[in-house]
C-alpha cells in the first residue's frame, strides 16, 4: 500500500479492461491519446492526465466560465445538500408482453448544457418560509426545502413512484416539489426554522456557461466516430463522478 502511494505521486496508473492484457492496454491508451490529441490540436492529451476522468476534468477546468475555486460551505449547508440526494429514481412494475427498449442520445449531457439549467457556485441562504404560501406555488425558489409530499410511504417501504423518489429525511430540491405539484400531489412545507435553503440568481451559473464549451468540444468529436469519438464518449460520461 505504501509502495503504491509513493508511486502514484510520480506516475499515472491506468486500469486495463476486462480480457485485456497489460501490453494491449498500453497500446490502446497510446492510440487513444494520439487520436484525441490530434483531433483537438492537443487541447486534450491523455498522456498528460492518465485517465478518462482526469482528462475530462482538466478540459472542464480549462473551458468553464465558473470560478476556478468554489466557496467553502459550512457543515449545516453541507448536511442539507447530502440529505437532499437520495439516489436515482428507480421504478418497475410487473409486465408480460412485447416491450421496446430505447436510449436517448447523450441526454444527460444535453441536460447539463441547457442554457435554462442553473448550477449554484456560491453558498445559499437559510430562510424560514410561511407554510401557508406553498399551497399556491407551482414554481419554487431555487433551493432545498424541508417538506412532505402527499403519499409519503413508510421508511421501510419502496420510496419510488413512476415520477418521484420520496425522501425519508423530508428534504427536497425545488425540482422535486415542482414535479410533485405538476403530478397533482400536495406539498406541505414543514413548520420549522429554517425550512428552506435558497440560492439566488446571482449565486448560480447557467448550464451553457458551466459546461457548454467542454460538452460541445467532446460531443462534436463523438459524433464523428472513430477512435477519437470513442474516447470523447468516455470523457463525456466521466466528469460528474469527479466534480
Residue frames relative to the residue before (quaternion, step in Angstrom):
aa qw qx qy qz dx dy dz
X 1.0000 0.0000 0.0000 0.0000 0.00 0.00 0.00
X 0.6724 0.4813 -0.2946 0.4790 3.58 0.93 -0.90
X 0.6259 0.5343 -0.3354 0.4586 3.57 1.03 -0.78
X 0.6533 0.5158 -0.3108 0.4589 3.57 0.97 -0.90
X 0.6510 0.5219 -0.3178 0.4503 3.57 0.94 -0.90
X 0.6639 0.5055 -0.3061 0.4583 3.56 0.95 -0.84
X 0.6752 0.4889 -0.2911 0.4694 3.57 0.96 -0.85
X 0.6512 0.5371 -0.3226 0.4282 3.59 1.02 -0.78
X 0.5854 0.5604 -0.3760 0.4493 3.59 1.21 -0.27
X 0.7461 0.3841 -0.2006 0.5055 3.56 1.20 -0.53
X 0.8044 0.2232 -0.0818 0.5444 3.58 1.10 -0.70
X 0.4036 -0.6580 0.5715 0.2785 3.54 -1.33 0.39
X 0.2321 -0.7597 0.5916 0.1378 3.57 -0.94 0.89
X 0.1603 -0.8006 0.5758 0.0435 3.55 -0.78 1.08
X 0.3562 -0.7558 0.5163 0.1878 3.56 -0.72 1.11
X 0.3722 -0.7154 0.5431 0.2341 3.56 -0.91 0.89
X 0.5039 -0.6259 0.4992 0.3243 3.55 -1.19 0.58
X 0.6484 -0.4866 0.3962 0.4311 3.57 -1.28 0.25
X 0.8353 0.1316 -0.1415 0.5147 3.57 -1.04 0.85
X 0.5725 0.5551 -0.3914 0.4592 3.59 1.16 0.59
X 0.3632 -0.7297 0.5333 0.2263 3.58 -0.82 0.94
X 0.6682 -0.4892 0.3689 0.4220 3.56 -1.27 0.27
X 0.6436 0.5177 -0.3189 0.4649 3.59 0.99 -0.83
X 0.6551 0.5052 -0.3091 0.4691 3.59 0.97 -0.85
X 0.6411 0.5148 -0.3224 0.4690 3.59 1.02 -0.78
X 0.6312 0.5357 -0.3216 0.4596 3.57 1.01 -0.83
X 0.6679 0.4928 -0.2938 0.4740 3.57 0.94 -0.91
X 0.6596 0.5230 -0.3069 0.4441 3.58 0.94 -0.92
X 0.6961 0.4831 -0.2978 0.4398 3.57 0.78 -1.00
X 0.6358 0.5164 -0.3300 0.4693 3.58 1.11 -0.62
X 0.6440 0.5077 -0.3143 0.4783 3.57 1.03 -0.79
X 0.6669 0.4942 -0.2998 0.4702 3.58 0.95 -0.88
X 0.6487 0.5260 -0.3174 0.4491 3.58 0.94 -0.88
X 0.6623 0.5053 -0.3003 0.4646 3.57 0.94 -0.88
X 0.6697 0.5199 -0.3007 0.4368 3.58 0.92 -0.94
X 0.7194 0.4343 -0.2673 0.4715 3.60 0.80 -0.95
X 0.6126 0.5428 -0.3512 0.4548 3.60 1.10 -0.61
X 0.6701 0.4876 -0.2989 0.4731 3.59 0.94 -0.87
X 0.6650 0.5210 -0.3053 0.4394 3.58 0.94 -0.87
X 0.7697 0.3344 -0.1724 0.5158 3.62 1.06 -0.70
X 0.4619 -0.6861 0.4398 0.3500 3.58 1.26 0.29
X 0.6662 -0.5484 0.2498 0.4394 3.53 1.08 1.00
X 0.3624 0.7055 -0.5188 0.3189 3.58 1.17 0.47
X 0.7421 0.2158 -0.1416 0.6186 3.57 1.20 -0.59
X 0.1256 0.7965 -0.5755 0.1366 3.57 -0.55 1.15
X 0.2853 -0.8018 0.5042 0.1463 3.57 -0.25 1.28
X 0.5644 0.6026 -0.3969 0.4010 3.59 1.17 -0.35
X 0.6923 0.4459 -0.2723 0.4977 3.56 1.26 -0.34
X 0.7585 0.3429 -0.1981 0.5175 3.58 1.25 -0.19
X 0.4275 -0.7970 0.3675 0.2166 3.58 1.23 -0.32
X 0.8098 0.0787 -0.0389 0.5801 3.61 1.13 -0.39
X 0.6535 -0.4988 0.3828 0.4214 3.57 -1.27 0.33
X 0.6702 0.5313 -0.3043 0.4196 3.56 0.86 -0.99
X 0.7184 0.4332 -0.2591 0.4786 3.59 0.76 -1.00
X 0.6123 0.5431 -0.3477 0.4574 3.59 1.11 -0.64
X 0.6628 0.4986 -0.2973 0.4730 3.56 0.94 -0.91
X 0.6490 0.5176 -0.3107 0.4629 3.58 0.97 -0.86
X 0.6501 0.5233 -0.3167 0.4508 3.59 0.95 -0.84
X 0.6567 0.4904 -0.3071 0.4836 3.60 0.97 -0.83
X 0.6242 0.5408 -0.3368 0.4522 3.58 0.98 -0.82
X 0.6798 0.4943 -0.2928 0.4560 3.59 0.86 -0.92
X 0.6358 0.5319 -0.3231 0.4566 3.57 1.12 -0.63
X 0.8049 0.3685 -0.1318 0.4460 3.54 0.95 -0.94
X 0.5825 0.6127 -0.3888 0.3663 3.63 1.09 -0.48
X 0.3801 -0.7024 0.5551 0.2324 3.54 -1.22 0.58
X 0.4611 0.6645 -0.4531 0.3749 3.58 1.28 0.12
X 0.6361 -0.5146 0.3923 0.4202 3.61 -1.19 0.39
X 0.5449 -0.6400 0.4385 0.3181 3.56 -1.06 0.76
X 0.7723 0.2159 -0.1327 0.5825 3.59 1.12 -0.60
X 0.3641 -0.7345 0.5312 0.2140 3.56 -0.92 0.88
X 0.5374 -0.6064 0.4729 0.3463 3.54 -1.22 0.51
X 0.4863 -0.6378 0.5045 0.3197 3.55 -1.14 0.60
X 0.1803 -0.7665 0.6055 0.1156 3.56 -1.05 0.76
X 0.4905 -0.6748 0.4618 0.3014 3.56 -1.09 0.66
X 0.7282 -0.4552 0.2946 0.4192 3.57 -1.31 0.23
X 0.6426 0.5408 -0.3304 0.4307 3.57 1.00 -0.80
X 0.6740 0.4744 -0.2980 0.4815 3.59 0.88 -0.91
X 0.6312 0.5372 -0.3263 0.4544 3.57 1.00 -0.80
X 0.6411 0.5248 -0.3180 0.4608 3.58 1.02 -0.81
X 0.6506 0.5093 -0.3175 0.4653 3.59 0.93 -0.86
X 0.6495 0.5225 -0.3173 0.4521 3.58 0.93 -0.89
X 0.6810 0.4886 -0.2883 0.4630 3.57 0.92 -0.88
X 0.6866 0.4866 -0.2891 0.4563 3.58 0.93 -0.86
X 0.6327 0.5326 -0.3331 0.4529 3.59 1.17 -0.50
X 0.6700 0.4675 -0.2845 0.5016 3.58 1.27 -0.30
X 0.0117 0.8428 -0.5348 0.0594 3.57 -0.22 1.26
X 0.6734 -0.4909 0.3014 0.4634 3.59 1.23 0.16
X 0.7120 -0.4763 0.3252 0.4006 3.52 -1.36 0.08
X 0.5213 -0.5918 0.5096 0.3440 3.54 -1.30 0.38
X 0.0098 0.7957 -0.6026 0.0605 3.57 -0.63 1.16
X 0.1197 0.8025 -0.5705 0.1272 3.57 -0.64 1.09
X 0.0868 0.7813 -0.6152 0.0598 3.58 -1.06 0.75
X 0.0393 -0.7716 0.6325 0.0554 3.52 -1.24 0.46
X 0.5867 -0.5992 0.4063 0.3628 3.58 -1.08 0.69
X 0.1019 0.7899 -0.5929 0.1192 3.54 -0.98 0.93
X 0.0628 -0.7622 0.6423 0.0502 3.55 -1.12 0.71
X 0.5642 0.5821 -0.4368 0.3899 3.56 -0.89 0.93
X 0.7235 -0.3949 0.3130 0.4717 3.55 -1.29 -0.22
X 0.0763 -0.7937 0.6031 0.0230 3.55 -1.13 0.68
X 0.2634 -0.7431 0.5958 0.1532 3.54 -1.25 0.49
X 0.1910 -0.7608 0.6106 0.1093 3.55 -0.92 0.91
X 0.0401 0.8061 -0.5898 0.0265 3.59 -0.93 0.82
X 0.1504 -0.7650 0.6229 0.0636 3.52 -1.23 0.57
X 0.2947 -0.7592 0.5543 0.1717 3.58 -0.64 1.09
X 0.4762 -0.7079 0.4512 0.2616 3.56 -0.73 1.10
X 0.8531 -0.1495 0.0607 0.4961 3.58 -0.64 1.22
X 0.1449 0.8331 -0.5223 0.1104 3.60 0.97 0.80
X 0.6361 0.5297 -0.3423 0.4445 3.60 0.96 -0.83
X 0.6502 0.5100 -0.3106 0.4698 3.57 0.97 -0.88
X 0.6262 0.5466 -0.3318 0.4460 3.57 0.98 -0.85
X 0.6754 0.4897 -0.2953 0.4657 3.58 0.91 -0.89
X 0.6378 0.5338 -0.3258 0.4497 3.60 1.04 -0.76
X 0.7462 0.4473 -0.2148 0.4438 3.57 0.96 -0.94
X 0.4545 0.7194 -0.4462 0.2772 3.59 1.19 -0.31
X 0.5085 -0.6453 0.4796 0.3081 3.56 -0.98 0.87
X 0.6668 0.5176 -0.2978 0.4458 3.57 1.08 -0.76
X 0.5546 0.5967 -0.3997 0.4203 3.59 1.21 -0.36
X 0.1368 -0.7997 0.5832 0.0410 3.56 -1.08 0.69
X 0.1012 -0.8099 0.5778 0.0005 3.56 -0.89 1.01
X 0.4107 -0.7168 0.4998 0.2602 3.63 -0.68 1.00
X 0.0738 -0.7923 0.6049 0.0294 3.57 -1.02 0.84
X 0.7249 0.2960 -0.2204 0.5817 3.58 1.29 0.27
X 0.6668 -0.5089 0.3551 0.4126 3.56 -1.25 0.22
X 0.4154 -0.6962 0.5278 0.2535 3.54 -1.19 0.58
X 0.4062 -0.6886 0.5441 0.2546 3.55 -1.35 0.09
X 0.3718 -0.7165 0.5446 0.2275 3.56 -0.87 0.95
X 0.0440 -0.8012 0.5961 -0.0291 3.54 -0.95 0.96
X 0.2567 -0.7090 0.6259 0.1990 3.53 -1.34 0.34
X 0.1146 -0.8238 0.5552 0.0070 3.55 -0.42 1.28
X 0.5323 -0.6223 0.4779 0.3179 3.55 -1.04 0.87
X 0.4399 -0.7396 0.4440 0.2498 3.59 -0.57 1.16
X 0.6172 0.5724 -0.3509 0.4104 3.59 1.12 -0.55
X 0.5915 0.6059 -0.3648 0.3873 3.60 1.17 -0.47
X 0.6286 0.6088 -0.3313 0.3528 3.56 1.03 -0.84
X 0.5502 0.6463 -0.3916 0.3552 3.59 1.10 -0.64
X 0.7424 0.4007 -0.2162 0.4914 3.59 1.04 -0.77
X 0.5595 0.6335 -0.3851 0.3707 3.59 1.22 -0.22
X 0.1231 -0.7366 0.6573 0.1007 3.53 -1.17 0.75
X 0.7239 0.2632 -0.1738 0.6136 3.54 1.28 -0.54
X 0.2057 -0.7825 0.5804 0.0922 3.55 -0.95 0.95
X 0.5731 -0.5494 0.4572 0.4010 3.59 -1.15 0.46
X 0.5751 -0.5970 0.4295 0.3583 3.57 -1.10 0.70
X 0.5236 0.6461 -0.4371 0.3426 3.57 -0.62 1.05
X 0.5377 -0.5859 0.5053 0.3351 3.51 -1.32 -0.51
X 0.1091 -0.8202 0.5616 0.0037 3.56 -0.93 0.94
X 0.3619 -0.6556 0.6068 0.2664 3.53 -1.27 0.52
X 0.2377 0.7831 -0.5253 0.2330 3.56 -0.44 1.21
X 0.2572 -0.6976 0.6290 0.2269 3.49 -1.39 0.13
X 0.2386 -0.7558 0.5960 0.1288 3.53 -1.19 0.63
X 0.6087 -0.5851 0.4009 0.3556 3.55 -0.98 0.89
X 0.8002 0.2802 -0.2171 0.4837 3.56 -0.94 0.91
X 0.3133 0.7746 -0.4986 0.2307 3.59 1.27 0.19
X 0.2982 -0.7927 0.5034 0.1710 3.63 -0.50 1.15
X 0.6466 -0.4830 0.3932 0.4404 3.61 -1.23 0.21
X 0.6662 -0.5550 0.3253 0.3773 3.57 -1.12 0.69
X 0.7308 0.4355 -0.2501 0.4622 3.61 0.96 -0.80
X 0.5739 0.5729 -0.3857 0.4400 3.58 1.27 0.00
X 0.6648 -0.4613 0.3818 0.4466 3.56 -1.31 0.16
X 0.3074 -0.8035 0.4915 0.1355 3.56 -0.81 1.03
X 0.6741 0.5137 -0.2904 0.4444 3.60 1.24 -0.20
X 0.1473 -0.7089 0.6776 0.1288 3.51 -1.26 0.64
X 0.7618 -0.3676 0.2546 0.4687 3.57 -1.26 -0.12
X 0.8299 0.1922 -0.0645 0.5198 3.60 0.99 -0.73
X 0.7797 0.2854 -0.1499 0.5368 3.63 1.19 -0.01
X 0.1876 -0.7369 0.6342 0.1399 3.55 -1.13 0.71
X 0.3322 -0.7490 0.5408 0.1905 3.56 -0.62 1.14
X 0.3076 -0.7509 0.5621 0.1600 3.54 -1.14 0.72
X 0.3812 -0.7514 0.4867 0.2307 3.63 -0.53 1.10
X 0.6479 0.5051 -0.3171 0.4739 3.58 1.24 -0.38
X 0.3537 -0.7635 0.4637 0.2774 3.56 1.37 -0.15
X 0.5221 0.5631 -0.4522 0.4536 3.56 0.94 0.93
X 0.0008 -0.8368 0.5405 -0.0872 3.57 -0.46 1.26
X 0.4526 -0.6315 0.5446 0.3158 3.54 -1.24 0.49
X 0.6406 -0.5109 0.3899 0.4203 3.56 -1.26 0.27
X 0.5756 0.5759 -0.3814 0.4377 3.62 1.13 -0.56
X 0.6453 0.5336 -0.3153 0.4466 3.58 0.93 -0.91
X 0.7069 0.4735 -0.2693 0.4511 3.55 0.82 -1.03
X 0.6387 0.5104 -0.3291 0.4725 3.59 1.04 -0.71
X 0.6199 0.5345 -0.3327 0.4684 3.58 1.07 -0.75
X 0.6477 0.5189 -0.3141 0.4611 3.58 0.94 -0.87
X 0.6609 0.5090 -0.3027 0.4609 3.57 0.93 -0.91
X 0.6506 0.5276 -0.3204 0.4424 3.60 0.94 -0.90
X 0.7328 0.4047 -0.2232 0.4993 3.56 1.11 -0.66
X 0.6430 -0.6067 0.2944 0.3631 3.54 1.21 0.56
X 0.5142 0.6379 -0.4283 0.3812 3.59 1.21 0.26
X 0.4335 -0.6845 0.5200 0.2705 3.55 -1.11 0.66
X 0.1967 -0.7680 0.6036 0.0852 3.54 -1.08 0.85
X 0.0843 -0.7986 0.5957 0.0177 3.56 -0.87 0.98
X 0.3094 -0.7402 0.5694 0.1795 3.56 -0.67 1.10
X 0.4628 -0.6815 0.4863 0.2914 3.59 -0.93 0.83
X 0.4096 -0.7113 0.5209 0.2344 3.55 -0.98 0.90
X 0.3814 0.6949 -0.5026 0.3451 3.55 0.48 1.28
X 0.2375 -0.7588 0.5848 0.1606 3.56 -1.28 0.22
X 0.5069 -0.3543 -0.7661 0.1751 1.52 -1.12 2.26
X 0.2402 -0.7645 0.5741 0.1681 3.56 -1.26 0.32
X 0.7542 0.2753 -0.1933 0.5639 3.58 1.25 0.28
X 0.1389 -0.7318 0.6616 0.0862 3.53 -1.25 0.65
X 0.0791 -0.8554 0.5111 -0.0276 3.55 -0.20 1.33
X 0.1716 -0.7504 0.6311 0.0961 3.55 -1.10 0.86
X 0.3009 -0.7757 0.5294 0.1661 3.57 -0.44 1.21
X 0.7044 -0.4944 0.3124 0.4023 3.55 -1.26 0.47
X 0.6959 0.4833 -0.2887 0.4458 3.59 0.98 -0.79
X 0.6503 0.4687 -0.3311 0.4978 3.60 1.27 0.06
X 0.6699 0.4692 -0.2896 0.4972 3.59 1.29 0.17
X 0.2182 -0.7457 0.6149 0.1351 3.54 -1.30 0.40
X 0.5221 -0.6540 0.4428 0.3218 3.58 -1.03 0.73
X 0.6366 -0.5417 0.3929 0.3833 3.54 -1.24 0.45
X 0.6471 0.5229 -0.3284 0.4473 3.59 1.01 -0.76
X 0.6713 0.4727 -0.3015 0.4849 3.60 1.03 -0.72
X 0.6700 0.5074 -0.2982 0.4525 3.57 1.03 -0.77
X 0.8516 0.1467 -0.0155 0.5031 3.58 0.69 -1.12
X 0.4114 0.7871 -0.4211 0.1840 3.59 1.26 -0.32
X 0.7308 0.4232 -0.2628 0.4666 3.58 0.61 -1.07
X 0.6187 0.5460 -0.3286 0.4594 3.57 0.99 -0.86
X 0.7217 0.4647 -0.2534 0.4461 3.57 0.77 -1.06
X 0.6761 0.5046 -0.3026 0.4436 3.58 0.92 -0.88
X 0.6055 0.5480 -0.3542 0.4556 3.59 1.02 -0.75
X 0.7448 0.4271 -0.2302 0.4582 3.56 0.72 -1.09
X 0.6588 0.5201 -0.3279 0.4336 3.60 0.93 -0.82
X 0.6484 0.5202 -0.3239 0.4517 3.60 0.97 -0.82
X 0.6493 0.4866 -0.3152 0.4922 3.59 1.06 -0.71
X 0.6106 0.5611 -0.3458 0.4390 3.58 1.02 -0.79
X 0.6561 0.5324 -0.3104 0.4356 3.60 0.95 -0.87
X 0.6424 0.5393 -0.3229 0.4384 3.59 1.13 -0.62
X 0.3879 -0.7448 0.4655 0.2793 3.58 1.20 -0.41
X 0.5814 0.5922 -0.4335 0.3514 3.54 -1.24 -0.41
X 0.7564 -0.3651 0.2697 0.4710 3.54 -1.30 -0.18
X 0.6591 0.5014 -0.3124 0.4653 3.59 0.92 -0.87
X 0.6360 0.5299 -0.3248 0.4574 3.58 1.06 -0.73
X 0.6286 0.5285 -0.3224 0.4707 3.56 1.06 -0.77
X 0.6524 0.5037 -0.3077 0.4754 3.58 0.99 -0.86
X 0.6473 0.5308 -0.3202 0.4435 3.58 0.93 -0.89
X 0.6256 0.5315 -0.3372 0.4609 3.58 1.02 -0.78
X 0.6607 0.4990 -0.3029 0.4719 3.58 0.97 -0.86
X 0.6533 0.5117 -0.3139 0.4613 3.59 1.01 -0.78
X 0.6366 0.5536 -0.3259 0.4266 3.58 1.03 -0.79
X 0.7560 0.3725 -0.2106 0.4952 3.59 1.01 -0.72
X 0.5952 0.6038 -0.3480 0.4001 3.59 1.26 0.13
X 0.5866 0.6582 -0.3638 0.3006 3.58 1.12 -0.59
X 0.7216 0.4902 -0.2940 0.3907 3.60 0.67 -1.07
X 0.6079 0.5634 -0.3664 0.4229 3.59 1.15 -0.30
X 0.7392 0.3988 -0.2147 0.4984 3.57 1.22 -0.38
X 0.5442 0.6310 -0.4089 0.3721 3.61 1.19 -0.30
